[in-house]
Amino acid sequence: MNIRKAEISDSKYIAPILLLAMEDIIYKFIAKKDYAAAKDFLEYFASRENNQYSYQNCFVAEENNEIIGVVNIYNGSDIEALRAPIVDYVQKNYNPEFNPEFETRAGEFYIDSLGVNPNHQGKGIGSKILRFLIDEYVHKNQQTLGLLVEEDNPLAKSLYLKLGFEIVGEKTLVGKKLEHLQISHK
């Protein structure tokens, strides 16, 4: 398996895999539970630059020329600028009241979403992607990585803790209570 920076041509593969990790949140963004509309929404932003879901902020895991995993990560200090085009689009097209909380802030590179193709789940691909990010950001560049985990996802939480993440607080995002975890260079 190879992990590499995503390219614009990967956008149509990025959207459905990221959607696995954030379906409920995107449904809240677009104010309807519609898989096709949610996938189109994510693909629209994945294929464009300078927004939080852009291919520019993704790494892909490939095996046999197939994208089997995707992670969306960016500098927390950029959240306002990266979120602005999404808020604008959602307010114009779906929900004029849309104004979600910022899930990250300066001081961490934020793992927004990580998804693995269902045909490849259970093979440790998510763990390999996380180890890649820890090596790249924490060990090589001495940065802090952060992420949010749902309280009702104990398997993911135990994986993050096993990899060295520590609970640093709680956040609420579109009505969901989440735990904030970070890992830093020691």
CYANA upper distance limits for C-alpha pairs under 8 A (distance plus 0.5 A):
  1 MET  CA     61 ALA  CA      7.05
  1 MET  CA     62 GLU  CA      6.11
  1 MET  CA     63 GLU  CA      5.38
  1 MET  CA     64 ASN  CA      8.49
  2 ASN  CA     61 ALA  CA      6.08
  2 ASN  CA     62 GLU  CA      5.68
  2 ASN  CA     63 GLU  CA      7.03
  3 ILE  CA     59 PHE  CA      7.13
  3 ILE  CA     60 VAL  CA      6.07
  3 ILE  CA     61 ALA  CA      4.85
  3 ILE  CA     62 GLU  CA      6.77
  3 ILE  CA    129 ILE  CA      7.84
  3 ILE  CA    132 PHE  CA      8.39
  4 ARG  CA     59 PHE  CA      5.94
  4 ARG  CA     60 VAL  CA      6.07
  4 ARG  CA     61 ALA  CA      7.13
  4 ARG  CA     62 GLU  CA      8.50
  5 LYS  CA     56 GLN  CA      8.18
  5 LYS  CA     58 CYS  CA      6.73
  5 LYS  CA     59 PHE  CA      4.87
  5 LYS  CA     60 VAL  CA      6.79
  6 ALA  CA     10 ASP  CA      6.76
  6 ALA  CA     55 TYR  CA      6.06
  6 ALA  CA     56 GLN  CA      7.06
  6 ALA  CA     57 ASN  CA      8.25
  6 ALA  CA     58 CYS  CA      5.92
  6 ALA  CA     59 PHE  CA      5.47
  6 ALA  CA     60 VAL  CA      6.14
  7 GLU  CA     11 SER  CA      7.86
  7 GLU  CA     55 TYR  CA      6.57
  7 GLU  CA     56 GLN  CA      7.63
  8 ILE  CA     46 ALA  CA      8.29
  8 ILE  CA     47 SER  CA      6.23
  8 ILE  CA     48 ARG  CA      8.34
  8 ILE  CA     55 TYR  CA      6.43
  8 ILE  CA     56 GLN  CA      8.33
  9 SER  CA     47 SER  CA      8.35
 10 ASP  CA     14 ILE  CA      6.58
 10 ASP  CA     55 TYR  CA      7.88
 11 SER  CA     15 ALA  CA      6.87
 11 SER  CA     43 GLU  CA      6.59
 11 SER  CA     46 ALA  CA      5.77
 11 SER  CA     47 SER  CA      5.61
 11 SER  CA     55 TYR  CA      6.73
 12 LYS  CA     16 PRO  CA      8.03
 12 LYS  CA     43 GLU  CA      6.37
 12 LYS  CA     46 ALA  CA      8.33
 12 LYS  CA     47 SER  CA      8.20
 13 TYR  CA     17 ILE  CA      7.36
 13 TYR  CA     67 ILE  CA      7.28
 14 ILE  CA     18 LEU  CA      6.55
 14 ILE  CA     43 GLU  CA      7.89
 14 ILE  CA     46 ALA  CA      7.56
 14 ILE  CA     55 TYR  CA      8.17
 14 ILE  CA     60 VAL  CA      8.31
 14 ILE  CA     67 ILE  CA      8.46
 14 ILE  CA     70 VAL  CA      6.79
 15 ALA  CA     19 LEU  CA      6.47
 15 ALA  CA     39 LYS  CA      6.43
 15 ALA  CA     40 ASP  CA      8.31
 15 ALA  CA     42 LEU  CA      5.75
 15 ALA  CA     43 GLU  CA      5.45
 15 ALA  CA     46 ALA  CA      7.16
 16 PRO  CA     20 LEU  CA      7.10
 16 PRO  CA     39 LYS  CA      6.43
 16 PRO  CA     42 LEU  CA      8.48
 17 ILE  CA     21 ALA  CA      7.87
 17 ILE  CA     68 ILE  CA      8.40
 17 ILE  CA     69 GLY  CA      7.24
 17 ILE  CA     70 VAL  CA      6.93
 17 ILE  CA    115 GLY  CA      5.73
 17 ILE  CA    116 VAL  CA      6.61
 17 ILE  CA    117 ASN  CA      6.43
 18 LEU  CA     22 MET  CA      7.05
 18 LEU  CA     70 VAL  CA      6.93
 18 LEU  CA     71 VAL  CA      7.84
 18 LEU  CA     72 ASN  CA      8.30
 18 LEU  CA    113 SER  CA      6.84
 18 LEU  CA    114 LEU  CA      6.80
 18 LEU  CA    115 GLY  CA      5.66
 19 LEU  CA     23 GLU  CA      5.50
 19 LEU  CA     26 ILE  CA      8.26
 19 LEU  CA     38 ALA  CA      8.09
 19 LEU  CA     39 LYS  CA      7.18
 19 LEU  CA     42 LEU  CA      7.95
 19 LEU  CA    115 GLY  CA      8.06
 20 LEU  CA    115 GLY  CA      6.40
 20 LEU  CA    116 VAL  CA      8.21
 21 ALA  CA    113 SER  CA      6.46
 21 ALA  CA    114 LEU  CA      6.59
 21 ALA  CA    115 GLY  CA      5.84
 22 MET  CA     26 ILE  CA      6.73
 22 MET  CA    113 SER  CA      7.44
 23 GLU  CA     27 TYR  CA      6.67
 23 GLU  CA     35 TYR  CA      8.34
 23 GLU  CA     38 ALA  CA      7.90
 24 ASP  CA     28 LYS  CA      6.88
 24 ASP  CA     33 LYS  CA      8.47
 25 ILE  CA     29 PHE  CA      6.80
 25 ILE  CA    174 VAL  CA      7.48
 26 ILE  CA     30 ILE  CA      6.69
 26 ILE  CA     38 ALA  CA      6.57
 27 TYR  CA     31 ALA  CA      6.16
 27 TYR  CA     32 LYS  CA      5.77
 27 TYR  CA     33 LYS  CA      5.62
 27 TYR  CA     34 ASP  CA      7.46
 27 TYR  CA     38 ALA  CA      6.99
 28 LYS  CA     32 LYS  CA      7.18
 28 LYS  CA     33 LYS  CA      8.39
 28 LYS  CA    174 VAL  CA      7.59
 29 PHE  CA     90 VAL  CA      7.22
 29 PHE  CA     94 TYR  CA      8.21
 29 PHE  CA     95 ASN  CA      8.21
 29 PHE  CA     98 PHE  CA      7.88
 30 ILE  CA     38 ALA  CA      7.68
 30 ILE  CA     90 VAL  CA      7.09
 30 ILE  CA     94 TYR  CA      5.91
 30 ILE  CA     95 ASN  CA      7.55
 31 ALA  CA     94 TYR  CA      6.95
 31 ALA  CA     95 ASN  CA      7.33
 33 LYS  CA     38 ALA  CA      8.49
 34 ASP  CA     38 ALA  CA      6.62
 35 TYR  CA     39 LYS  CA      6.57
 36 ALA  CA     40 ASP  CA      6.62
 37 ALA  CA     41 PHE  CA      6.53
 38 ALA  CA     42 LEU  CA      6.79
 39 LYS  CA     43 GLU  CA      6.54
 40 ASP  CA     44 TYR  CA      6.47
 41 PHE  CA     45 PHE  CA      7.14
 42 LEU  CA     46 ALA  CA      6.40
 42 LEU  CA     53 TYR  CA      7.58
 43 GLU  CA     47 SER  CA      6.54
 44 TYR  CA     48 ARG  CA      7.25
 45 PHE  CA     49 GLU  CA      8.15
 45 PHE  CA     51 ASN  CA      7.40
 45 PHE  CA     53 TYR  CA      6.21
 45 PHE  CA     54 SER  CA      6.10
 45 PHE  CA     86 ILE  CA      8.37
 46 ALA  CA     53 TYR  CA      5.69
 46 ALA  CA     54 SER  CA      4.54
 46 ALA  CA     55 TYR  CA      5.46
 47 SER  CA     54 SER  CA      6.63
 47 SER  CA     55 TYR  CA      6.70
 48 ARG  CA     54 SER  CA      6.12
 48 ARG  CA     55 TYR  CA      7.77
 49 GLU  CA     54 SER  CA      5.91
 49 GLU  CA     55 TYR  CA      7.74
 49 GLU  CA     56 GLN  CA      7.04
 50 ASN  CA     54 SER  CA      6.95
 50 ASN  CA     56 GLN  CA      8.08
 50 ASN  CA     81 ALA  CA      8.41
 50 ASN  CA     82 LEU  CA      6.44
 51 ASN  CA     81 ALA  CA      7.87
 51 ASN  CA     82 LEU  CA      4.57
 51 ASN  CA     83 ARG  CA      6.53
 51 ASN  CA     84 ALA  CA      8.02
 51 ASN  CA     85 PRO  CA      6.85
 51 ASN  CA     86 ILE  CA      7.58
 52 GLN  CA     57 ASN  CA      7.35
 52 GLN  CA     74 TYR  CA      7.82
 52 GLN  CA     79 ILE  CA      7.66
 52 GLN  CA     82 LEU  CA      5.17
 52 GLN  CA     83 ARG  CA      6.29
 53 TYR  CA     57 ASN  CA      7.13
 53 TYR  CA     58 CYS  CA      8.23
 53 TYR  CA     72 ASN  CA      7.24
 54 SER  CA     58 CYS  CA      7.56
 55 TYR  CA     59 PHE  CA      8.40
 57 ASN  CA     72 ASN  CA      6.05
 57 ASN  CA     73 ILE  CA      5.88
 57 ASN  CA     74 TYR  CA      6.22
 58 CYS  CA     70 VAL  CA      7.21
 58 CYS  CA     71 VAL  CA      5.95
 58 CYS  CA     72 ASN  CA      4.91
 58 CYS  CA     73 ILE  CA      6.56
 59 PHE  CA     70 VAL  CA      6.31
 59 PHE  CA     71 VAL  CA      5.91
 59 PHE  CA     72 ASN  CA      7.21
 59 PHE  CA     73 ILE  CA      8.50
 60 VAL  CA     67 ILE  CA      6.85
 60 VAL  CA     68 ILE  CA      8.02
 60 VAL  CA     69 GLY  CA      6.18
 60 VAL  CA     70 VAL  CA      5.03
 60 VAL  CA     71 VAL  CA      7.05
 61 ALA  CA     67 ILE  CA      6.23
 61 ALA  CA     68 ILE  CA      6.21
 61 ALA  CA     69 GLY  CA      5.29
 61 ALA  CA     70 VAL  CA      6.68
 61 ALA  CA    129 ILE  CA      7.82
 62 GLU  CA     66 GLU  CA      5.82
 62 GLU  CA     67 ILE  CA      4.96
 62 GLU  CA     68 ILE  CA      6.18
 62 GLU  CA     69 GLY  CA      7.59
 63 GLU  CA     67 ILE  CA      7.10
 63 GLU  CA     68 ILE  CA      7.30
 68 ILE  CA    116 VAL  CA      6.29
 68 ILE  CA    117 ASN  CA      5.58
 68 ILE  CA    120 HIS  CA      7.21
 69 GLY  CA    114 LEU  CA      7.96
 69 GLY  CA    115 GLY  CA      6.11
 69 GLY  CA    116 VAL  CA      4.72
 69 GLY  CA    117 ASN  CA      6.50
 69 GLY  CA    125 ILE  CA      7.63
 69 GLY  CA    126 GLY  CA      7.83
 69 GLY  CA    129 ILE  CA      8.49
 70 VAL  CA    114 LEU  CA      6.22
 70 VAL  CA    115 GLY  CA      5.92
 70 VAL  CA    116 VAL  CA      7.05
 71 VAL  CA    111 ILE  CA      7.66
 71 VAL  CA    112 ASP  CA      8.08
 71 VAL  CA    113 SER  CA      6.18
 71 VAL  CA    114 LEU  CA      4.76
 71 VAL  CA    115 GLY  CA      6.98
 71 VAL  CA    129 ILE  CA      8.05
 72 ASN  CA    111 ILE  CA      6.50
 72 ASN  CA    112 ASP  CA      5.90
 72 ASN  CA    113 SER  CA      5.70
 72 ASN  CA    114 LEU  CA      6.88
 73 ILE  CA    109 PHE  CA      7.13
 73 ILE  CA    110 TYR  CA      5.89
 73 ILE  CA    111 ILE  CA      4.97
 73 ILE  CA    112 ASP  CA      6.09
 73 ILE  CA    113 SER  CA      7.87
 74 TYR  CA     78 ASP  CA      7.88
 74 TYR  CA     79 ILE  CA      8.45
 74 TYR  CA    109 PHE  CA      5.89
 74 TYR  CA    110 TYR  CA      5.95
 74 TYR  CA    111 ILE  CA      7.46
 74 TYR  CA    112 ASP  CA      8.20
 75 ASN  CA     79 ILE  CA      7.77
 75 ASN  CA    106 ALA  CA      7.68
 75 ASN  CA    108 GLU  CA      6.78
 75 ASN  CA    109 PHE  CA      4.84
 75 ASN  CA    110 TYR  CA      6.59
 76 GLY  CA    104 THR  CA      5.74
 76 GLY  CA    105 ARG  CA      4.91
 76 GLY  CA    106 ALA  CA      5.21
 76 GLY  CA    107 GLY  CA      7.05
 76 GLY  CA    108 GLU  CA      5.91
 76 GLY  CA    109 PHE  CA      5.89
 76 GLY  CA    110 TYR  CA      6.15
 77 SER  CA    104 THR  CA      8.32
 77 SER  CA    105 ARG  CA      5.72
 77 SER  CA    106 ALA  CA      4.27
 77 SER  CA    107 GLY  CA      7.43
 77 SER  CA    108 GLU  CA      8.17
 78 ASP  CA     82 LEU  CA      6.52
 78 ASP  CA    105 ARG  CA      8.33
 78 ASP  CA    106 ALA  CA      8.03
 79 ILE  CA     83 ARG  CA      6.22
 79 ILE  CA    102 PHE  CA      7.53
 79 ILE  CA    104 THR  CA      7.39
 79 ILE  CA    105 ARG  CA      7.34
 80 GLU  CA     84 ALA  CA      6.58
 80 GLU  CA    102 PHE  CA      8.11
 81 ALA  CA     85 PRO  CA      8.31
 82 LEU  CA     86 ILE  CA      8.30
 83 ARG  CA     87 VAL  CA      6.71
 84 ALA  CA     88 ASP  CA      6.58
 85 PRO  CA     89 TYR  CA      6.58
 86 ILE  CA     90 VAL  CA      6.57
 87 VAL  CA     91 GLN  CA      6.47
 87 VAL  CA     98 PHE  CA      7.22
 87 VAL  CA     99 ASN  CA      7.25
 88 ASP  CA     92 LYS  CA      6.71
 89 TYR  CA     93 ASN  CA      6.50
 89 TYR  CA     94 TYR  CA      8.45
 90 VAL  CA     94 TYR  CA      5.61
 90 VAL  CA     95 ASN  CA      6.34
 90 VAL  CA     96 PRO  CA      7.74
 90 VAL  CA     98 PHE  CA      7.34
 91 GLN  CA     95 ASN  CA      5.26
 91 GLN  CA     96 PRO  CA      4.50
 91 GLN  CA     97 GLU  CA      7.06
 91 GLN  CA     98 PHE  CA      6.26
 92 LYS  CA     96 PRO  CA      6.75
100 PRO  CA    173 LEU  CA      7.38
100 PRO  CA    174 VAL  CA      6.65
101 GLU  CA    172 THR  CA      7.99
101 GLU  CA    173 LEU  CA      6.44
101 GLU  CA    174 VAL  CA      7.74
102 PHE  CA    173 LEU  CA      8.26
103 GLU  CA    148 LEU  CA      8.38
103 GLU  CA    171 LYS  CA      7.59
103 GLU  CA    172 THR  CA      8.35
103 GLU  CA    173 LEU  CA      7.19
104 THR  CA    108 GLU  CA      8.10
104 THR  CA    110 TYR  CA      6.98
104 THR  CA    146 GLY  CA      8.39
107 GLY  CA    144 THR  CA      7.37
108 GLU  CA    143 GLN  CA      7.35
108 GLU  CA    144 THR  CA      5.30
108 GLU  CA    145 LEU  CA      5.80
108 GLU  CA    146 GLY  CA      6.31
109 PHE  CA    137 TYR  CA      8.41
109 PHE  CA    143 GLN  CA      7.69
109 PHE  CA    144 THR  CA      6.62
109 PHE  CA    145 LEU  CA      5.35
109 PHE  CA    146 GLY  CA      6.59
110 TYR  CA    145 LEU  CA      6.36
110 TYR  CA    146 GLY  CA      5.32
110 TYR  CA    147 LEU  CA      6.21
111 ILE  CA    145 LEU  CA      7.55
111 ILE  CA    146 GLY  CA      6.55
111 ILE  CA    147 LEU  CA      5.58
111 ILE  CA    148 LEU  CA      8.48
112 ASP  CA    147 LEU  CA      7.01
112 ASP  CA    148 LEU  CA      8.26
114 LEU  CA    126 GLY  CA      7.79
115 GLY  CA    126 GLY  CA      7.80
116 VAL  CA    120 HIS  CA      7.12
116 VAL  CA    121 GLN  CA      6.50
116 VAL  CA    125 ILE  CA      7.56
116 VAL  CA    126 GLY  CA      7.07
117 ASN  CA    121 GLN  CA      6.86
120 HIS  CA    125 ILE  CA      8.11
121 GLN  CA    125 ILE  CA      7.61
124 GLY  CA    128 LYS  CA      6.73
125 ILE  CA    129 ILE  CA      6.72
126 GLY  CA    130 LEU  CA      6.73
127 SER  CA    131 ARG  CA      6.58
127 SER  CA    159 LEU  CA      8.18
128 LYS  CA    132 PHE  CA      6.60
129 ILE  CA    133 LEU  CA      6.83
130 LEU  CA    134 ILE  CA      6.63
131 ARG  CA    135 ASP  CA      6.54
131 ARG  CA    163 LEU  CA      8.13
132 PHE  CA    136 GLU  CA      6.53
133 LEU  CA    137 TYR  CA      6.21
133 LEU  CA    138 VAL  CA      8.03
134 ILE  CA    138 VAL  CA      5.55
134 ILE  CA    139 HIS  CA      7.01
134 ILE  CA    145 LEU  CA      7.88
134 ILE  CA    183 ILE  CA      8.45
135 ASP  CA    139 HIS  CA      5.40
135 ASP  CA    140 LYS  CA      6.63
136 GLU  CA    140 LYS  CA      5.77
136 GLU  CA    141 ASN  CA      7.05
137 TYR  CA    141 ASN  CA      5.54
137 TYR  CA    142 GLN  CA      6.74
137 TYR  CA    143 GLN  CA      5.86
137 TYR  CA    144 THR  CA      7.66
137 TYR  CA    145 LEU  CA      7.61
138 VAL  CA    142 GLN  CA      5.02
138 VAL  CA    143 GLN  CA      5.25
138 VAL  CA    144 THR  CA      6.44
138 VAL  CA    145 LEU  CA      7.41
138 VAL  CA    183 ILE  CA      7.96
138 VAL  CA    184 SER  CA      6.43
138 VAL  CA    185 HIS  CA      5.75
139 HIS  CA    143 GLN  CA      8.22
139 HIS  CA    185 HIS  CA      6.66
142 GLN  CA    184 SER  CA      7.71
142 GLN  CA    185 HIS  CA      5.77
143 GLN  CA    184 SER  CA      6.83
143 GLN  CA    185 HIS  CA      7.10
144 THR  CA    182 GLN  CA      7.18
144 THR  CA    183 ILE  CA      6.20
144 THR  CA    184 SER  CA      4.88
144 THR  CA    185 HIS  CA      7.32
145 LEU  CA    182 GLN  CA      5.94
145 LEU  CA    183 ILE  CA      5.84
145 LEU  CA    184 SER  CA      6.99
146 GLY  CA    180 HIS  CA      7.57
146 GLY  CA    181 LEU  CA      6.09
146 GLY  CA    182 GLN  CA      4.74
146 GLY  CA    183 ILE  CA      7.10
147 LEU  CA    180 HIS  CA      6.40
147 LEU  CA    181 LEU  CA      5.96
147 LEU  CA    182 GLN  CA      7.02
148 LEU  CA    171 LYS  CA      8.28
148 LEU  CA    178 LEU  CA      6.33
148 LEU  CA    179 GLU  CA      5.94
148 LEU  CA    180 HIS  CA      5.14
148 LEU  CA    181 LEU  CA      6.64
149 VAL  CA    153 ASN  CA      7.42
149 VAL  CA    156 ALA  CA      7.73
149 VAL  CA    157 LYS  CA      6.89
149 VAL  CA    178 LEU  CA      5.88
149 VAL  CA    179 GLU  CA      5.79
149 VAL  CA    180 HIS  CA      7.20
149 VAL  CA    181 LEU  CA      8.10
150 GLU  CA    176 LYS  CA      8.11
150 GLU  CA    177 LYS  CA      7.18
150 GLU  CA    178 LEU  CA      5.14
150 GLU  CA    179 GLU  CA      6.90
151 GLU  CA    177 LYS  CA      7.38
151 GLU  CA    178 LEU  CA      6.31
151 GLU  CA    179 GLU  CA      7.15
153 ASN  CA    157 LYS  CA      6.91
154 PRO  CA    158 SER  CA      6.52
155 LEU  CA    159 LEU  CA      6.81
156 ALA  CA    160 TYR  CA      6.77
157 LYS  CA    161 LEU  CA      6.71
158 SER  CA    162 LYS  CA      6.52
159 LEU  CA    163 LEU  CA      6.75
160 TYR  CA    164 GLY  CA      7.02
160 TYR  CA    165 PHE  CA      5.89
160 TYR  CA    166 GLU  CA      8.47
160 TYR  CA    181 LEU  CA      8.50
161 LEU  CA    165 PHE  CA      5.31
161 LEU  CA    166 GLU  CA      6.62
164 GLY  CA    183 ILE  CA      6.69
165 PHE  CA    181 LEU  CA      6.31
165 PHE  CA    182 GLN  CA      5.54
165 PHE  CA    183 ILE  CA      5.00
166 GLU  CA    181 LEU  CA      5.71
166 GLU  CA    182 GLN  CA      5.93
166 GLU  CA    183 ILE  CA      6.80
167 ILE  CA    179 GLU  CA      7.34
167 ILE  CA    180 HIS  CA      6.37
167 ILE  CA    181 LEU  CA      4.89
167 ILE  CA    182 GLN  CA      7.11
168 VAL  CA    179 GLU  CA      8.30
168 VAL  CA    180 HIS  CA      6.15
168 VAL  CA    181 LEU  CA      5.99
168 VAL  CA    182 GLN  CA      7.15
169 GLY  CA    179 GLU  CA      6.50
169 GLY  CA    180 HIS  CA      5.54
169 GLY  CA    181 LEU  CA      7.67
170 GLU  CA    177 LYS  CA      7.65
170 GLU  CA    178 LEU  CA      6.20
170 GLU  CA    179 GLU  CA      4.91
170 GLU  CA    180 HIS  CA      5.74
171 LYS  CA    177 LYS  CA      6.51
171 LYS  CA    178 LEU  CA      5.72
171 LYS  CA    179 GLU  CA      6.65
171 LYS  CA    180 HIS  CA      6.98
172 THR  CA    176 LYS  CA      5.82
172 THR  CA    177 LYS  CA      5.09
172 THR  CA    178 LEU  CA      6.38
173 LEU  CA    177 LYS  CA      7.23
173 LEU  CA    178 LEU  CA      7.91
